[in-house]
Amino acid sequence: MLASIPNAPSSKRPEGMGYANVRTESTFEQIPVIDFANASSTDPVLRRKLADEIRDASINVGFFYIKNHGISADVIFDALDAGKKFFALPEESKKHIDIHKSSAFKGYTALLGENTNSENEGDLHEGFDIGWEPEPESSSALVERNDGAMAGENVWPEGIPGFKSDVLTYYHAVVRLGQQLFPLFALALDLPENFFDDKTTKPAAIMRLLHYPPQPTRPAEKVIGIGAHTDYECFTILWQDGVGALQVMNTDGKWVDAVPIEGTFVLNLGDQFARWTNDIFKSTMHRAINKSGRERYSIPLFFGTDYDVKLEPLPGCVTVERPARYEVVTAGEYVKSRLEATYAHSKA
């Protein structure tokens, strides 16, 4: 049985893990918006209320918007501007840092370079990927981390003044937001707030700058912005521009639009949380189709557990009625295997 939450109002709380085990499989028609203003509150009642909202969204939808997240518009748009300048470079310049040259999947992905849905023929976007390194103003050198299967340094484009600084400033702002989320997810699972602390000591966060060219109103068969897939890590924090393209599949198999809402991030759960919770928390299928006639930009940050952590079911998530659904692997092994499959078709 999972630990109960200190200071939780017991008169309103069902006992133990049974509380989180209840899943309604609701056929949602829209994605909830959660106010994050109380994320750092010292009031346990307010934090409990926020965790309950996160729990409900995590069990029944797997997606929610975050408002009042605390990241300034300037930080966001400096990173966006850096991305636009990068994607405007000649193709040959971008291919100097092609992602296939990196053992850790860092660098540039060309149009159709990925294929997230094996039934498709490639994803109609280009991207630039980075992982953790110190903030620009940090006095510390780049510390070598034991990231196992995912070990490898970032690669950076040349000829764009301020690019690295602007991108890393945004990266670390969103990493800090992600670090605020883990205690709330622990509360949502009736675990102590520090449960994930020793599992997230080295932020295993991959960030992408993404550019989608316009697609026809009726996209070409088997070629869309990003094919239907689930994400690989614990959760994804996505900034998207005003060009709608993201769609989320509900339990009836219907695609629900994740419409852009100014001032918010979209958060979705990924496979690591699904594996940890034995599918109590939902890693929801989603895709992107840019039928707007305009370019689209987005910046997802995929935040996972440390790469050497085993993705074993949490206490109370496996029962006689709900046996374990996944083999146990380390987070690094799982992420690398999924990335290898995603890029396999363009490796040659």
C-alpha positions in Angstrom: 0.0 0.0 0.0 1.3 3.4 -0.8 2.1 5.9 1.9 -0.6 8.3 2.8 -0.1 12.0 2.4 0.9 14.0 5.5 -1.6 16.8 6.3 -4.1 15.7 3.7 -7.7 16.3 4.8 -8.5 12.7 5.7 -12.2 13.2 5.8 -12.2 13.8 2.1 -9.6 11.2 1.1 -10.2 7.5 0.2 -7.6 5.2 1.7 -4.4 4.3 0.0 -3.7 3.4 -3.6 -7.3 2.5 -4.3 -7.9 6.2 -4.7 -5.6 6.5 -7.7 -6.5 3.0 -9.0 -10.0 4.2 -10.0 -10.1 5.0 -13.7 -13.3 6.1 -15.4 -12.0 5.8 -19.0 -13.9 8.9 -19.7 -14.5 9.8 -23.3 -13.2 13.4 -23.0 -14.2 16.0 -25.6 -11.8 18.7 -24.4 -8.6 19.0 -22.5 -8.6 20.4 -18.9 -6.8 23.7 -18.0 -5.0 23.6 -14.6 -4.0 26.7 -12.8 -0.4 26.2 -11.6 -0.3 29.3 -9.3 -0.2 27.2 -6.1 2.5 24.8 -7.3 5.0 26.3 -4.7 2.4 27.0 -2.0 3.3 26.0 1.6 -0.4 25.4 2.3 -0.9 21.6 2.1 -4.6 22.0 1.3 -3.9 24.1 -1.8 -1.2 21.7 -2.9 -3.5 18.7 -2.4 -6.2 20.4 -4.4 -3.7 21.0 -7.3 -2.5 17.4 -7.1 -6.1 16.2 -7.3 -6.6 18.1 -10.5 -3.4 16.6 -11.9 -4.5 13.2 -10.8 -7.9 13.4 -12.5 -6.3 14.6 -15.7 -3.5 12.0 -15.6 -5.9 9.1 -15.1 -8.7 10.1 -17.4 -7.1 12.2 -20.2 -3.3 12.1 -20.0 -3.2 15.7 -21.2 -3.8 19.1 -19.6 -2.9 22.7 -20.1 -0.9 24.6 -17.5 -1.6 28.3 -16.9 0.3 30.6 -14.5 3.4 28.6 -15.0 5.8 31.4 -14.3 7.9 31.4 -17.4 8.2 34.8 -19.1 7.0 35.5 -22.6 10.5 37.0 -23.3 12.2 33.7 -22.5 9.8 31.8 -24.7 10.0 34.1 -27.7 13.8 34.4 -27.6 13.9 30.6 -28.0 11.3 30.7 -30.7 13.2 33.4 -32.6 16.4 31.4 -32.3 14.6 28.4 -33.8 13.2 30.4 -36.7 16.7 31.6 -37.5 18.1 28.1 -37.4 15.4 26.6 -39.6 15.9 29.4 -42.1 19.5 28.3 -42.7 20.4 26.5 -45.9 19.9 22.8 -45.7 23.6 22.0 -46.1 24.4 24.2 -43.1 21.9 22.4 -40.9 23.1 19.0 -42.1 26.5 19.6 -40.6 24.9 18.7 -37.3 22.7 16.0 -38.6 21.2 13.9 -35.8 22.5 10.6 -37.3 26.0 11.8 -36.5 25.2 11.7 -32.8 25.1 8.6 -30.7 22.7 10.3 -28.3 20.3 11.7 -30.8 21.3 15.4 -30.6 21.3 17.8 -33.5 19.2 18.4 -36.7 16.5 16.3 -38.1 15.5 17.0 -41.7 12.0 16.9 -43.1 10.7 13.3 -43.1 13.8 12.3 -41.1 11.5 10.8 -38.4 8.7 8.3 -38.6 6.8 8.1 -35.3 4.1 5.9 -36.7 5.5 2.9 -38.5 2.4 2.8 -40.8 3.4 6.2 -42.2 6.2 7.2 -44.6 7.8 10.0 -42.5 6.9 13.0 -40.4 6.6 16.4 -42.1 8.6 18.5 -39.8 12.2 19.4 -39.1 13.7 19.6 -35.7 16.7 20.4 -33.5 17.3 18.4 -30.3 19.4 19.0 -27.2 19.8 17.4 -23.8 21.1 18.7 -20.5 24.1 21.0 -20.1 24.7 23.9 -17.7 22.9 27.2 -18.0 24.7 29.9 -20.1 25.7 32.0 -17.1 26.9 29.0 -15.1 30.5 29.1 -14.1 30.8 25.3 -14.0 32.2 23.4 -16.9 30.2 20.9 -18.8 30.1 18.0 -16.3 30.4 14.6 -17.8 27.3 12.6 -16.7 26.8 8.9 -16.6 23.8 8.8 -18.9 24.5 5.2 -20.0 22.7 4.4 -23.2 21.9 8.1 -23.8 25.3 9.5 -23.1 26.6 12.2 -25.5 27.0 16.0 -25.7 24.9 18.5 -27.5 25.9 19.9 -30.9 25.3 23.5 -31.8 24.9 25.4 -35.1 27.3 28.1 -36.1 26.6 31.6 -37.3 23.5 32.5 -35.2 24.6 35.0 -32.5 22.9 34.2 -29.1 21.4 30.9 -30.3 22.9 28.7 -27.7 22.2 31.1 -24.9 18.6 31.7 -25.8 17.8 28.0 -26.3 19.5 26.9 -23.0 17.8 29.7 -21.1 14.4 28.4 -22.2 15.5 24.8 -21.6 16.4 25.4 -18.0 13.3 27.5 -17.3 11.2 24.6 -18.4 13.3 22.0 -16.6 12.7 24.0 -13.4 9.0 23.9 -14.1 9.2 20.1 -14.6 11.1 19.7 -11.3 8.1 21.4 -9.6 5.8 18.9 -11.1 7.4 15.7 -9.7 6.3 16.3 -6.1 2.8 17.1 -7.3 2.7 13.9 -9.3 3.8 12.0 -6.2 1.0 13.6 -4.2 -1.4 12.6 -7.0 -0.3 9.0 -6.5 -0.7 9.1 -2.7 3.1 9.0 -2.3 5.4 11.2 -0.2 6.2 14.4 -2.1 9.9 13.5 -2.2 9.3 10.1 -3.7 10.8 11.0 -7.1 13.8 13.0 -5.7 16.3 10.2 -5.9 15.1 9.2 -9.3 15.5 12.6 -10.9 18.9 13.8 -9.7 20.2 14.4 -13.3 17.5 16.0 -15.4 17.0 13.5 -18.2 15.2 16.1 -20.3 15.3 16.2 -24.1 14.1 19.4 -25.8 13.2 20.0 -29.4 12.7 23.0 -31.6 10.2 22.0 -34.3 9.2 23.6 -37.6 6.2 22.3 -39.6 5.7 23.5 -43.2 2.1 24.0 -44.3 0.2 20.9 -45.4 -2.7 20.6 -47.8 -6.1 20.6 -46.3 -6.2 17.0 -47.2 -2.7 15.8 -46.3 -0.9 13.3 -48.5 -1.5 9.7 -47.6 0.8 8.4 -44.8 2.6 11.8 -44.5 1.5 14.2 -41.7 3.3 16.6 -39.3 3.9 13.9 -36.7 2.2 10.5 -36.9 0.1 9.1 -34.1 2.3 8.1 -31.1 2.9 8.2 -27.4 5.8 10.0 -25.8 8.7 8.1 -24.2 9.4 9.9 -21.0 7.4 10.7 -17.8 5.8 13.8 -19.2 6.2 16.4 -22.0 5.9 20.2 -21.5 4.9 21.7 -24.9 4.8 25.3 -26.0 2.9 25.7 -29.2 2.3 28.8 -31.4 -1.1 29.9 -32.5 -1.3 27.6 -35.4 -3.4 24.6 -34.3 -2.2 21.1 -35.3 -2.0 19.0 -32.2 -4.7 16.3 -31.7 -5.3 13.9 -28.9 -7.1 10.6 -29.2 -9.9 9.9 -26.7 -11.1 6.5 -25.5 -13.6 6.3 -28.4 -10.8 6.7 -30.9 -11.9 10.3 -31.7 -9.3 13.0 -32.4 -9.7 16.0 -30.0 -8.0 19.2 -30.9 -5.5 20.6 -28.4 -6.3 24.2 -29.5 -3.6 26.8 -28.7 -4.4 28.8 -25.6 -2.3 31.9 -25.1 -0.1 31.9 -22.0 -0.3 28.1 -21.4 1.8 25.0 -21.9 0.3 21.7 -22.9 1.4 18.8 -20.7 1.0 15.2 -21.6 2.1 12.1 -19.8 4.4 9.6 -21.4 5.3 6.0 -21.3 7.6 6.1 -18.3 4.7 7.1 -16.0 2.5 4.6 -17.7 5.0 1.9 -17.0 5.6 3.1 -13.4 1.9 3.1 -12.7 1.0 0.0 -14.7 -1.2 2.2 -16.9 -3.1 3.9 -14.1 -1.6 7.1 -15.4 -2.4 7.4 -19.1 0.1 7.9 -21.9 -2.3 9.1 -24.6 -1.9 8.7 -28.3 -1.5 12.1 -30.1 -0.5 13.5 -33.5 0.0 16.8 -35.4 -1.5 17.8 -38.7 -0.8 21.3 -39.9 -3.6 22.1 -42.3 -3.5 25.9 -41.5 -1.7 26.9 -44.7 0.9 28.6 -42.5 4.2 27.5 -40.9 3.9 26.1 -37.4 6.5 26.1 -34.6 6.5 24.3 -31.3 9.0 23.5 -28.5 8.4 20.3 -26.6 10.6 19.3 -23.6 10.4 15.6 -22.7 11.2 15.1 -19.0 12.1 11.6 -17.8 13.6 9.8 -14.9 17.4 9.4 -14.6 18.5 7.1 -17.4 19.8 4.4 -14.9 16.5 4.1 -13.1 14.5 0.9 -13.6 10.9 1.4 -14.8 9.4 -1.0 -12.2 5.7 -0.7 -11.2 5.1 1.4 -8.1 3.9 -0.2 -4.9 0.1 -0.8 -5.1 -0.1 -0.5 -8.9 0.1 -4.3 -9.5 -2.7 -6.5 -8.1 -4.1 -9.9 -8.8 -6.8 -8.1 -10.9 -4.2 -5.8 -12.5 -1.1 -7.8 -13.2 2.1 -6.2 -14.4 1.8 -5.2 -18.1 5.4 -4.4 -19.0 8.9 -5.9 -18.8 11.3 -4.0 -16.5 13.9 -2.0 -18.3 16.0 1.1 -17.4 14.7 4.5 -18.6 17.8 5.0 -20.8 17.4 1.7 -22.5 13.7 2.4 -23.2 14.2 5.9 -24.5 17.1 4.9 -26.8 15.1 1.9 -28.2 12.2 4.1 -29.1 14.4 6.8 -30.7 16.3 4.1 -32.7 12.9 2.9 -34.1 11.8 6.4 -34.8 14.9 7.3 -36.9 15.6 3.8 -38.4 13.9 4.6 -41.7 16.2 7.5 -42.5 19.5 6.2 -41.0 20.9 5.2 -44.3 
